[in-house]
Amino acid sequence: MLALRRMRAQLVRFRTAQVNGLRGLLAEYGEVMPQGRAGIRRDVPAALGWLAERLPAVVIDTLREQYARIGELDEQVQQIEQRLQHWHRQDAASRRLTAVPGVGVLGATAAIATVGDANVFKSGREFAAWLGLVPRQSGTGGRVRLLGISRRGDPYLRTLLIHGARAVLTHSKAPPEWARQLVARRPKNVAIVALTNKMARTIWALLAHQREYEPQYGVERKRYLMAMLDVNSRAPGGLLGLHCEHRSLLGPWSSSRSTSVAAG
């Protein structure tokens, strides 16, 4: 998977260079192309037809060859993505990761190929720090200043996760409430990196504990902890009485906590 990822990234760089070069050459002859590959595919054939009346045939043929080269690179990138998609369907861990908002096939396969064994990290925070998603620190005399993110670790995986977080905040119908509140107070890129950090921690938890993604996991855990703090006032029977009386409140946490609560 690492080899496929690197080859795809190399092909994407080649394709970007070809697109920019073709756009620059056409601009010299008065044909300004729109941004993006979609605009290039749509407008270049017509532009070459207009330029054929003013430029030598050898120049037009060379421009058409470069345009065809972009199509070949598109096909090669698509073939690698199909291979990644096939591997993704066969890997259970990769399928679990794509349930996380903002994580697609490319992000899931890159995370599994890059991380390997998630248990080498002690926590999700350590994994996020390894990816460079935590702030750098600087200061003396007991005063610590938080700077920008460290940008350590694998830049390809970090880039995919940041783009996924940006898509969640920009295009999702229901982005996280805490992220929307953060956007109202801080620059949008700060909120994007914060959401990326949370995504990285979630990825570590799913890989390390081999669990399915649960969107309401944090809500259920908070409800459980609030119920445990209220044990004296609401459950005369103690912790065991609380567990039996408020089983519906605890939800999925009730079965996982039965033994520990009874033992306490």
C-alpha positions in Angstrom: 0.0 0.0 0.0 2.9 2.4 0.7 4.3 1.8 -2.8 0.9 2.4 -4.4 0.5 5.6 -2.4 3.9 6.9 -3.4 3.4 6.1 -7.0 0.0 7.8 -7.0 1.4 10.9 -5.4 4.2 11.0 -8.0 1.7 10.7 -10.8 -0.4 13.5 -9.3 2.6 15.8 -9.2 3.4 15.0 -12.8 -0.2 15.7 -13.9 -0.2 19.0 -12.0 3.0 20.0 -13.7 1.6 19.1 -17.1 -1.6 21.0 -16.5 0.2 24.1 -15.3 2.6 24.0 -18.2 -0.2 23.6 -20.8 -2.2 26.4 -19.2 0.9 28.7 -19.3 1.6 28.0 -23.0 -2.0 28.6 -24.0 -2.0 31.9 -22.0 1.0 33.1 -24.0 -1.2 32.8 -27.2 -4.2 34.6 -25.6 -6.2 31.5 -24.5 -6.8 31.8 -20.7 -7.9 28.5 -19.3 -10.0 28.2 -16.1 -8.6 26.8 -12.9 -8.9 23.1 -12.3 -8.5 20.0 -14.4 -12.2 20.0 -15.3 -11.9 23.3 -17.1 -8.8 22.1 -18.9 -10.5 19.0 -20.2 -13.5 21.0 -21.3 -11.9 24.1 -23.0 -8.5 22.9 -24.4 -9.8 21.1 -27.5 -11.8 24.2 -28.6 -8.8 26.5 -27.8 -6.5 24.3 -29.9 -8.9 24.5 -32.8 -8.9 28.3 -32.7 -5.1 28.4 -32.4 -4.7 26.1 -35.4 -5.6 29.0 -37.7 -2.8 31.2 -36.3 0.1 28.9 -35.2 2.3 26.5 -37.1 1.1 22.9 -37.2 4.2 21.7 -35.3 3.2 23.8 -32.3 -0.4 22.6 -32.4 0.7 19.0 -32.6 3.0 19.4 -29.6 0.2 21.0 -27.5 -2.1 18.2 -28.4 0.5 15.7 -27.4 0.8 17.4 -24.0 -3.0 17.4 -23.6 -3.1 13.7 -24.4 -0.4 13.1 -21.9 -2.6 14.6 -19.2 -5.3 12.1 -20.1 -2.9 9.2 -19.8 -1.8 10.4 -16.4 -5.5 10.6 -15.4 -6.0 7.0 -16.4 -2.9 5.8 -14.5 -4.0 7.6 -11.4 -7.5 6.1 -11.8 -6.1 2.6 -12.1 -4.1 2.9 -8.9 -7.2 4.3 -7.1 -9.2 1.3 -8.3 -6.5 -1.1 -6.8 -6.7 0.8 -3.5 -10.5 0.6 -3.6 -10.3 -3.2 -4.1 -7.9 -3.6 -1.2 -10.1 -1.3 0.9 -13.2 -3.6 0.4 -11.2 -6.6 1.6 -9.8 -5.0 4.7 -12.0 -4.8 7.8 -10.0 -2.1 9.5 -10.0 0.1 6.5 -13.8 -0.2 6.2 -14.1 0.8 9.8 -12.1 4.0 9.3 -14.2 5.2 6.4 -17.1 5.5 8.8 -15.4 8.5 10.4 -16.6 11.7 8.9 -13.8 13.2 6.7 -12.0 9.9 6.2 -12.3 8.4 2.7 -10.7 5.4 1.0 -7.4 7.3 0.4 -7.2 8.4 4.0 -8.1 5.0 5.5 -5.6 3.1 3.3 -2.9 5.6 4.0 -3.5 5.5 7.7 -3.3 1.7 7.9 -0.2 1.5 5.6 1.6 4.3 7.5 0.7 3.3 11.1 0.9 -0.5 10.9 0.4 -1.5 14.5 -1.5 1.3 16.3 -0.6 -0.2 19.7 2.9 1.3 19.4 1.3 4.6 20.4 0.3 4.9 24.0 -2.7 7.1 23.3 -4.5 9.0 20.6 -2.7 12.2 21.6 0.6 10.6 21.0 -0.5 9.5 17.6 -1.7 13.0 16.8 1.6 14.4 18.0 3.4 11.9 15.7 1.4 13.2 12.8 2.4 16.8 13.7 -1.1 17.9 14.6 -0.2 19.4 18.0 1.2 22.9 18.6 4.9 23.6 19.0 6.0 25.0 22.4 8.5 27.7 23.1 9.3 29.6 26.2 11.6 30.2 29.2 11.1 31.0 32.9 8.1 28.9 33.3 6.1 30.7 30.6 5.2 28.5 27.7 4.1 29.8 24.3 2.0 27.7 22.0 3.0 28.1 18.3 1.7 26.6 15.1 1.5 22.8 14.6 4.8 21.0 14.5 4.1 19.3 11.0 6.1 16.3 11.9 5.4 12.8 10.8 4.0 11.7 7.4 3.0 14.8 5.4 0.8 12.8 3.0 -1.4 11.3 5.7 -1.6 14.7 7.5 -2.6 16.4 4.3 -5.4 13.9 3.6 -6.8 14.3 7.1 -6.7 18.1 6.9 -8.5 18.1 3.6 -11.1 15.7 5.0 -11.7 17.9 8.0 -12.0 21.0 5.7 -14.6 19.1 3.7 -16.6 18.3 6.9 -16.6 21.9 8.0 -17.4 23.3 4.6 -19.7 20.8 2.9 -21.2 18.6 5.7 -24.8 19.2 6.5 -24.2 18.6 10.2 -20.6 19.5 11.2 -19.7 19.0 14.9 -21.3 21.7 17.1 -18.0 22.4 19.0 -16.2 22.9 15.6 -18.8 25.4 14.5 -18.5 27.3 17.8 -14.8 27.3 17.4 -15.1 28.8 13.9 -17.1 31.6 15.3 -14.3 32.5 17.8 -11.1 31.6 15.9 -9.8 31.5 12.3 -11.2 28.7 10.2 -7.9 26.9 9.8 -7.5 26.6 13.5 -10.9 24.8 13.7 -9.9 22.6 10.8 -6.7 21.5 12.5 -8.5 20.9 15.8 -11.0 18.7 13.9 -8.1 16.9 12.2 -6.6 16.3 15.6 -9.8 14.7 16.8 -10.0 12.6 13.7 -6.5 11.3 14.2 -7.4 10.3 17.8 -10.5 8.6 16.6 -8.5 6.7 14.0 -6.0 5.5 16.6 -8.9 4.4 18.9 -10.5 2.3 16.2 -7.3 0.7 15.1 -5.9 0.1 18.6 -9.1 -1.3 20.1 -10.6 -2.8 17.0 -13.9 -1.1 17.5 -16.6 0.2 15.2 -17.1 4.0 14.9 -19.9 5.2 17.1 -20.9 8.9 16.4 -22.6 9.2 19.9 -19.7 7.5 21.8 -18.6 10.7 23.5 -22.2 11.6 24.4 -23.0 8.2 25.9 -19.7 8.3 27.9 -20.6 11.8 29.3 -24.1 10.6 30.3 -22.5 7.6 32.1 -20.1 9.8 34.0 -22.8 12.2 35.0 -24.9 9.4 36.3 -22.0 8.0 38.3 -21.4 11.4 39.9 -25.0 11.6 40.9 -25.0 8.2 42.6 -25.5 9.5 46.1 -28.6 11.5 45.4 -30.3 9.3 42.9 -29.4 5.7 43.9 -29.8 4.7 47.6 -28.4 1.2 46.7 -25.0 2.7 45.8 -23.1 2.0 42.6 -24.8 -1.3 42.0 -28.2 0.2 42.6 -27.5 2.9 40.1 -26.4 0.5 37.5 -29.6 -1.6 37.9 -31.9 1.4 38.2 -30.6 3.4 35.3 -29.7 0.8 32.8 -31.5 2.6 30.0 -29.6 5.8 30.8 -26.2 4.1 30.5 -27.0 2.5 27.1 -24.1 0.6 25.6 -22.0 1.4 28.6 -24.2 -0.7 30.9 -23.0 -4.1 29.5 -19.4 -3.1 29.4 -19.4 -1.8 33.0 -21.5 -4.5 34.7 -18.6 -6.5 36.1 -16.6 -3.5 37.3 -19.5 -1.8 39.0 -20.7 -5.0 40.7 -17.1 -5.7 41.9 -16.9 -2.2 43.3 
